Amino acid sequence: MSEHPMQAQSHIDSIVRQEEEALERRSSSERLADAVGVFAGSFYLLCFT
């Protein structure tokens, strides 16, 4: 049985909202770790590709 498209979109919107709220609640150290990871990943790609 398939779900109504509007109901499915409502579920998707709810998940997106929860993910955005979780990102906003991250601590400073978590944000710093993400930034370091992005930098390290981009440096690795520049050097080894």
mmCIF file of the N, C-alpha and C atoms, coordinates in Angstrom:
data_MODEL
# 
_entry.id   MODEL 
# 
loop_
_atom_site.group_PDB 
_atom_site.id 
_atom_site.type_symbol 
_atom_site.label_atom_id 
_atom_site.label_alt_id 
_atom_site.label_comp_id 
_atom_site.label_asym_id 
_atom_site.label_entity_id 
_atom_site.label_seq_id 
_atom_site.pdbx_PDB_ins_code 
_atom_site.Cartn_x 
_atom_site.Cartn_y 
_atom_site.Cartn_z 
_atom_site.occupancy 
_atom_site.B_iso_or_equiv 
_atom_site.pdbx_formal_charge 
_atom_site.auth_seq_id 
_atom_site.auth_comp_id 
_atom_site.auth_asym_id 
_atom_site.auth_atom_id 
_atom_site.pdbx_PDB_model_num 
ATOM 1   N N  . MET A 1 1  ? 0.855  -1.168 0.000  1.00 0.00 ? 1  MET A N  1 
ATOM 2   C CA . MET A 1 1  ? 0.000  0.000  0.000  1.00 0.00 ? 1  MET A CA 1 
ATOM 3   C C  . MET A 1 1  ? 0.903  1.234  0.000  1.00 0.00 ? 1  MET A C  1 
ATOM 4   N N  . SER A 1 2  ? 0.705  2.126  -0.955 1.00 0.00 ? 2  SER A N  1 
ATOM 5   C CA . SER A 1 2  ? 1.580  3.299  -1.027 1.00 0.00 ? 2  SER A CA 1 
ATOM 6   C C  . SER A 1 2  ? 0.987  4.476  -0.257 1.00 0.00 ? 2  SER A C  1 
ATOM 7   N N  . GLU A 1 3  ? 1.891  5.288  0.194  1.00 0.00 ? 3  GLU A N  1 
ATOM 8   C CA . GLU A 1 3  ? 1.536  6.442  1.006  1.00 0.00 ? 3  GLU A CA 1 
ATOM 9   C C  . GLU A 1 3  ? 1.150  7.612  0.104  1.00 0.00 ? 3  GLU A C  1 
ATOM 10  N N  . HIS A 1 4  ? 0.273  8.446  0.574  1.00 0.00 ? 4  HIS A N  1 
ATOM 11  C CA . HIS A 1 4  ? -0.128 9.636  -0.166 1.00 0.00 ? 4  HIS A CA 1 
ATOM 12  C C  . HIS A 1 4  ? 1.079  10.557 -0.311 1.00 0.00 ? 4  HIS A C  1 
ATOM 13  N N  . PRO A 1 5  ? 1.313  11.113 -1.504 1.00 0.00 ? 5  PRO A N  1 
ATOM 14  C CA . PRO A 1 5  ? 2.498  11.960 -1.720 1.00 0.00 ? 5  PRO A CA 1 
ATOM 15  C C  . PRO A 1 5  ? 2.619  13.136 -0.743 1.00 0.00 ? 5  PRO A C  1 
ATOM 16  N N  . MET A 1 6  ? 1.513  13.732 -0.373 1.00 0.00 ? 6  MET A N  1 
ATOM 17  C CA . MET A 1 6  ? 1.566  14.861 0.570  1.00 0.00 ? 6  MET A CA 1 
ATOM 18  C C  . MET A 1 6  ? 2.010  14.388 1.951  1.00 0.00 ? 6  MET A C  1 
ATOM 19  N N  . GLN A 1 7  ? 1.580  13.208 2.346  1.00 0.00 ? 7  GLN A N  1 
ATOM 20  C CA . GLN A 1 7  ? 1.984  12.669 3.643  1.00 0.00 ? 7  GLN A CA 1 
ATOM 21  C C  . GLN A 1 7  ? 3.476  12.331 3.620  1.00 0.00 ? 7  GLN A C  1 
ATOM 22  N N  . ALA A 1 8  ? 3.946  11.779 2.514  1.00 0.00 ? 8  ALA A N  1 
ATOM 23  C CA . ALA A 1 8  ? 5.369  11.465 2.391  1.00 0.00 ? 8  ALA A CA 1 
ATOM 24  C C  . ALA A 1 8  ? 6.192  12.747 2.463  1.00 0.00 ? 8  ALA A C  1 
ATOM 25  N N  . GLN A 1 9  ? 5.754  13.800 1.788  1.00 0.00 ? 9  GLN A N  1 
ATOM 26  C CA . GLN A 1 9  ? 6.478  15.070 1.818  1.00 0.00 ? 9  GLN A CA 1 
ATOM 27  C C  . GLN A 1 9  ? 6.490  15.655 3.219  1.00 0.00 ? 9  GLN A C  1 
ATOM 28  N N  . SER A 1 10 ? 5.405  15.470 3.952  1.00 0.00 ? 10 SER A N  1 
ATOM 29  C CA . SER A 1 10 ? 5.338  15.939 5.333  1.00 0.00 ? 10 SER A CA 1 
ATOM 30  C C  . SER A 1 10 ? 6.382  15.229 6.195  1.00 0.00 ? 10 SER A C  1 
ATOM 31  N N  . HIS A 1 11 ? 6.554  13.928 5.982  1.00 0.00 ? 11 HIS A N  1 
ATOM 32  C CA . HIS A 1 11 ? 7.568  13.175 6.726  1.00 0.00 ? 11 HIS A CA 1 
ATOM 33  C C  . HIS A 1 11 ? 8.975  13.662 6.369  1.00 0.00 ? 11 HIS A C  1 
ATOM 34  N N  . ILE A 1 12 ? 9.194  13.889 5.098  1.00 0.00 ? 12 ILE A N  1 
ATOM 35  C CA . ILE A 1 12 ? 10.505 14.372 4.643  1.00 0.00 ? 12 ILE A CA 1 
ATOM 36  C C  . ILE A 1 12 ? 10.798 15.732 5.257  1.00 0.00 ? 12 ILE A C  1 
ATOM 37  N N  . ASP A 1 13 ? 9.825  16.634 5.235  1.00 0.00 ? 13 ASP A N  1 
ATOM 38  C CA . ASP A 1 13 ? 10.001 17.967 5.817  1.00 0.00 ? 13 ASP A CA 1 
ATOM 39  C C  . ASP A 1 13 ? 10.311 17.875 7.310  1.00 0.00 ? 13 ASP A C  1 
ATOM 40  N N  . SER A 1 14 ? 9.659  16.951 7.999  1.00 0.00 ? 14 SER A N  1 
ATOM 41  C CA . SER A 1 14 ? 9.902  16.769 9.430  1.00 0.00 ? 14 SER A CA 1 
ATOM 42  C C  . SER A 1 14 ? 11.332 16.305 9.688  1.00 0.00 ? 14 SER A C  1 
ATOM 43  N N  . ILE A 1 15 ? 11.811 15.379 8.881  1.00 0.00 ? 15 ILE A N  1 
ATOM 44  C CA . ILE A 1 15 ? 13.180 14.883 9.036  1.00 0.00 ? 15 ILE A CA 1 
ATOM 45  C C  . ILE A 1 15 ? 14.185 15.989 8.763  1.00 0.00 ? 15 ILE A C  1 
ATOM 46  N N  . VAL A 1 16 ? 13.958 16.773 7.720  1.00 0.00 ? 16 VAL A N  1 
ATOM 47  C CA . VAL A 1 16 ? 14.860 17.879 7.386  1.00 0.00 ? 16 VAL A CA 1 
ATOM 48  C C  . VAL A 1 16 ? 14.903 18.880 8.536  1.00 0.00 ? 16 VAL A C  1 
ATOM 49  N N  . ARG A 1 17 ? 13.751 19.192 9.091  1.00 0.00 ? 17 ARG A N  1 
ATOM 50  C CA . ARG A 1 17 ? 13.672 20.144 10.207 1.00 0.00 ? 17 ARG A CA 1 
ATOM 51  C C  . ARG A 1 17 ? 14.444 19.611 11.427 1.00 0.00 ? 17 ARG A C  1 
ATOM 52  N N  . GLN A 1 18 ? 14.297 18.333 11.720 1.00 0.00 ? 18 GLN A N  1 
ATOM 53  C CA . GLN A 1 18 ? 15.008 17.738 12.850 1.00 0.00 ? 18 GLN A CA 1 
ATOM 54  C C  . GLN A 1 18 ? 16.517 17.766 12.629 1.00 0.00 ? 18 GLN A C  1 
ATOM 55  N N  . GLU A 1 19 ? 16.961 17.505 11.411 1.00 0.00 ? 19 GLU A N  1 
ATOM 56  C CA . GLU A 1 19 ? 18.393 17.547 11.099 1.00 0.00 ? 19 GLU A CA 1 
ATOM 57  C C  . GLU A 1 19 ? 18.935 18.965 11.262 1.00 0.00 ? 19 GLU A C  1 
ATOM 58  N N  . GLU A 1 20 ? 18.190 19.962 10.785 1.00 0.00 ? 20 GLU A N  1 
ATOM 59  C CA . GLU A 1 20 ? 18.628 21.357 10.915 1.00 0.00 ? 20 GLU A CA 1 
ATOM 60  C C  . GLU A 1 20 ? 18.717 21.763 12.384 1.00 0.00 ? 20 GLU A C  1 
ATOM 61  N N  . GLU A 1 21 ? 17.752 21.345 13.190 1.00 0.00 ? 21 GLU A N  1 
ATOM 62  C CA . GLU A 1 21 ? 17.772 21.666 14.616 1.00 0.00 ? 21 GLU A CA 1 
ATOM 63  C C  . GLU A 1 21 ? 18.965 21.006 15.305 1.00 0.00 ? 21 GLU A C  1 
ATOM 64  N N  . ALA A 1 22 ? 19.279 19.773 14.923 1.00 0.00 ? 22 ALA A N  1 
ATOM 65  C CA . ALA A 1 22 ? 20.421 19.079 15.511 1.00 0.00 ? 22 ALA A CA 1 
ATOM 66  C C  . ALA A 1 22 ? 21.723 19.796 15.154 1.00 0.00 ? 22 ALA A C  1 
ATOM 67  N N  . LEU A 1 23 ? 21.840 20.276 13.930 1.00 0.00 ? 23 LEU A N  1 
ATOM 68  C CA . LEU A 1 23 ? 23.037 21.012 13.528 1.00 0.00 ? 23 LEU A CA 1 
ATOM 69  C C  . LEU A 1 23 ? 23.183 22.311 14.314 1.00 0.00 ? 23 LEU A C  1 
ATOM 70  N N  . GLU A 1 24 ? 22.073 22.971 14.590 1.00 0.00 ? 24 GLU A N  1 
ATOM 71  C CA . GLU A 1 24 ? 22.106 24.224 15.348 1.00 0.00 ? 24 GLU A CA 1 
ATOM 72  C C  . GLU A 1 24 ? 22.503 24.006 16.808 1.00 0.00 ? 24 GLU A C  1 
ATOM 73  N N  . ARG A 1 25 ? 22.244 22.810 17.341 1.00 0.00 ? 25 ARG A N  1 
ATOM 74  C CA . ARG A 1 25 ? 22.536 22.522 18.749 1.00 0.00 ? 25 ARG A CA 1 
ATOM 75  C C  . ARG A 1 25 ? 23.959 22.011 18.969 1.00 0.00 ? 25 ARG A C  1 
ATOM 76  N N  . ARG A 1 26 ? 24.745 21.871 17.906 1.00 0.00 ? 26 ARG A N  1 
ATOM 77  C CA . ARG A 1 26 ? 26.105 21.359 18.069 1.00 0.00 ? 26 ARG A CA 1 
ATOM 78  C C  . ARG A 1 26 ? 26.940 22.294 18.938 1.00 0.00 ? 26 ARG A C  1 
ATOM 79  N N  . SER A 1 27 ? 27.840 21.702 19.692 1.00 0.00 ? 27 SER A N  1 
ATOM 80  C CA . SER A 1 27 ? 28.724 22.491 20.543 1.00 0.00 ? 27 SER A CA 1 
ATOM 81  C C  . SER A 1 27 ? 29.834 23.119 19.705 1.00 0.00 ? 27 SER A C  1 
ATOM 82  N N  . SER A 1 28 ? 30.562 24.039 20.309 1.00 0.00 ? 28 SER A N  1 
ATOM 83  C CA . SER A 1 28 ? 31.679 24.695 19.619 1.00 0.00 ? 28 SER A CA 1 
ATOM 84  C C  . SER A 1 28 ? 32.735 23.683 19.198 1.00 0.00 ? 28 SER A C  1 
ATOM 85  N N  . SER A 1 29 ? 33.003 22.709 20.057 1.00 0.00 ? 29 SER A N  1 
ATOM 86  C CA . SER A 1 29 ? 34.020 21.709 19.720 1.00 0.00 ? 29 SER A CA 1 
ATOM 87  C C  . SER A 1 29 ? 33.567 20.828 18.555 1.00 0.00 ? 29 SER A C  1 
ATOM 88  N N  . GLU A 1 30 ? 32.283 20.547 18.474 1.00 0.00 ? 30 GLU A N  1 
ATOM 89  C CA . GLU A 1 30 ? 31.774 19.771 17.341 1.00 0.00 ? 30 GLU A CA 1 
ATOM 90  C C  . GLU A 1 30 ? 31.879 20.564 16.040 1.00 0.00 ? 30 GLU A C  1 
ATOM 91  N N  . ARG A 1 31 ? 31.582 21.848 16.115 1.00 0.00 ? 31 ARG A N  1 
ATOM 92  C CA . ARG A 1 31 ? 31.703 22.704 14.924 1.00 0.00 ? 31 ARG A CA 1 
ATOM 93  C C  . ARG A 1 31 ? 33.168 22.813 14.486 1.00 0.00 ? 31 ARG A C  1 
ATOM 94  N N  . LEU A 1 32 ? 34.072 22.943 15.453 1.00 0.00 ? 32 LEU A N  1 
ATOM 95  C CA . LEU A 1 32 ? 35.495 23.010 15.144 1.00 0.00 ? 32 LEU A CA 1 
ATOM 96  C C  . LEU A 1 32 ? 35.960 21.700 14.504 1.00 0.00 ? 32 LEU A C  1 
ATOM 97  N N  . ALA A 1 33 ? 35.533 20.590 15.059 1.00 0.00 ? 33 ALA A N  1 
ATOM 98  C CA . ALA A 1 33 ? 35.910 19.288 14.501 1.00 0.00 ? 33 ALA A CA 1 
ATOM 99  C C  . ALA A 1 33 ? 35.411 19.145 13.063 1.00 0.00 ? 33 ALA A C  1 
ATOM 100 N N  . ASP A 1 34 ? 34.214 19.615 12.787 1.00 0.00 ? 34 ASP A N  1 
ATOM 101 C CA . ASP A 1 34 ? 33.692 19.576 11.418 1.00 0.00 ? 34 ASP A CA 1 
ATOM 102 C C  . ASP A 1 34 ? 34.542 20.424 10.485 1.00 0.00 ? 34 ASP A C  1 
ATOM 103 N N  . ALA A 1 35 ? 34.927 21.614 10.942 1.00 0.00 ? 35 ALA A N  1 
ATOM 104 C CA . ALA A 1 35 ? 35.746 22.503 10.119 1.00 0.00 ? 35 ALA A CA 1 
ATOM 105 C C  . ALA A 1 35 ? 37.114 21.883 9.838  1.00 0.00 ? 35 ALA A C  1 
ATOM 106 N N  . VAL A 1 36 ? 37.720 21.272 10.856 1.00 0.00 ? 36 VAL A N  1 
ATOM 107 C CA . VAL A 1 36 ? 39.017 20.615 10.673 1.00 0.00 ? 36 VAL A CA 1 
ATOM 108 C C  . VAL A 1 36 ? 38.867 19.463 9.675  1.00 0.00 ? 36 VAL A C  1 
ATOM 109 N N  . GLY A 1 37 ? 37.807 18.710 9.798  1.00 0.00 ? 37 GLY A N  1 
ATOM 110 C CA . GLY A 1 37 ? 37.569 17.596 8.884  1.00 0.00 ? 37 GLY A CA 1 
ATOM 111 C C  . GLY A 1 37 ? 37.392 18.054 7.446  1.00 0.00 ? 37 GLY A C  1 
ATOM 112 N N  . VAL A 1 38 ? 36.676 19.140 7.256  1.00 0.00 ? 38 VAL A N  1 
ATOM 113 C CA . VAL A 1 38 ? 36.487 19.679 5.904  1.00 0.00 ? 38 VAL A CA 1 
ATOM 114 C C  . VAL A 1 38 ? 37.823 20.149 5.343  1.00 0.00 ? 38 VAL A C  1 
ATOM 115 N N  . PHE A 1 39 ? 38.592 20.853 6.154  1.00 0.00 ? 39 PHE A N  1 
ATOM 116 C CA . PHE A 1 39 ? 39.900 21.336 5.704  1.00 0.00 ? 39 PHE A CA 1 
ATOM 117 C C  . PHE A 1 39 ? 40.827 20.174 5.383  1.00 0.00 ? 39 PHE A C  1 
ATOM 118 N N  . ALA A 1 40 ? 40.917 19.217 6.282  1.00 0.00 ? 40 ALA A N  1 
ATOM 119 C CA . ALA A 1 40 ? 41.814 18.079 6.076  1.00 0.00 ? 40 ALA A CA 1 
ATOM 120 C C  . ALA A 1 40 ? 41.409 17.289 4.840  1.00 0.00 ? 40 ALA A C  1 
ATOM 121 N N  . GLY A 1 41 ? 40.126 17.117 4.645  1.00 0.00 ? 41 GLY A N  1 
ATOM 122 C CA . GLY A 1 41 ? 39.654 16.401 3.464  1.00 0.00 ? 41 GLY A CA 1 
ATOM 123 C C  . GLY A 1 41 ? 39.980 17.129 2.184  1.00 0.00 ? 41 GLY A C  1 
ATOM 124 N N  . SER A 1 42 ? 39.814 18.452 2.177  1.00 0.00 ? 42 SER A N  1 
ATOM 125 C CA . SER A 1 42 ? 40.108 19.208 0.962  1.00 0.00 ? 42 SER A CA 1 
ATOM 126 C C  . SER A 1 42 ? 41.614 19.246 0.717  1.00 0.00 ? 42 SER A C  1 
ATOM 127 N N  . PHE A 1 43 ? 42.439 19.309 1.764  1.00 0.00 ? 43 PHE A N  1 
ATOM 128 C CA . PHE A 1 43 ? 43.880 19.298 1.614  1.00 0.00 ? 43 PHE A CA 1 
ATOM 129 C C  . PHE A 1 43 ? 44.334 17.959 1.034  1.00 0.00 ? 43 PHE A C  1 
ATOM 130 N N  . TYR A 1 44 ? 43.752 16.885 1.532  1.00 0.00 ? 44 TYR A N  1 
ATOM 131 C CA . TYR A 1 44 ? 44.089 15.555 1.035  1.00 0.00 ? 44 TYR A CA 1 
ATOM 132 C C  . TYR A 1 44 ? 43.769 15.452 -0.456 1.00 0.00 ? 44 TYR A C  1 
ATOM 133 N N  . LEU A 1 45 ? 42.609 15.943 -0.856 1.00 0.00 ? 45 LEU A N  1 
ATOM 134 C CA . LEU A 1 45 ? 42.220 15.874 -2.261 1.00 0.00 ? 45 LEU A CA 1 
ATOM 135 C C  . LEU A 1 45 ? 43.143 16.708 -3.132 1.00 0.00 ? 45 LEU A C  1 
ATOM 136 N N  . LEU A 1 46 ? 43.580 17.867 -2.645 1.00 0.00 ? 46 LEU A N  1 
ATOM 137 C CA . LEU A 1 46 ? 44.470 18.716 -3.425 1.00 0.00 ? 46 LEU A CA 1 
ATOM 138 C C  . LEU A 1 46 ? 45.839 18.078 -3.605 1.00 0.00 ? 46 LEU A C  1 
ATOM 139 N N  . CYS A 1 47 ? 46.316 17.396 -2.592 1.00 0.00 ? 47 CYS A N  1 
ATOM 140 C CA . CYS A 1 47 ? 47.677 16.844 -2.628 1.00 0.00 ? 47 CYS A CA 1 
ATOM 141 C C  . CYS A 1 47 ? 47.763 15.489 -3.324 1.00 0.00 ? 47 CYS A C  1 
ATOM 142 N N  . PHE A 1 48 ? 46.709 14.709 -3.260 1.00 0.00 ? 48 PHE A N  1 
ATOM 143 C CA . PHE A 1 48 ? 46.814 13.329 -3.704 1.00 0.00 ? 48 PHE A CA 1 
ATOM 144 C C  . PHE A 1 48 ? 45.902 12.988 -4.862 1.00 0.00 ? 48 PHE A C  1 
ATOM 145 N N  . THR A 1 49 ? 45.478 13.967 -5.612 1.00 0.00 ? 49 THR A N  1 
ATOM 146 C CA . THR A 1 49 ? 44.651 13.650 -6.786 1.00 0.00 ? 49 THR A CA 1 
ATOM 147 C C  . THR A 1 49 ? 45.387 13.951 -8.058 1.00 0.00 ? 49 THR A C  1 
# 
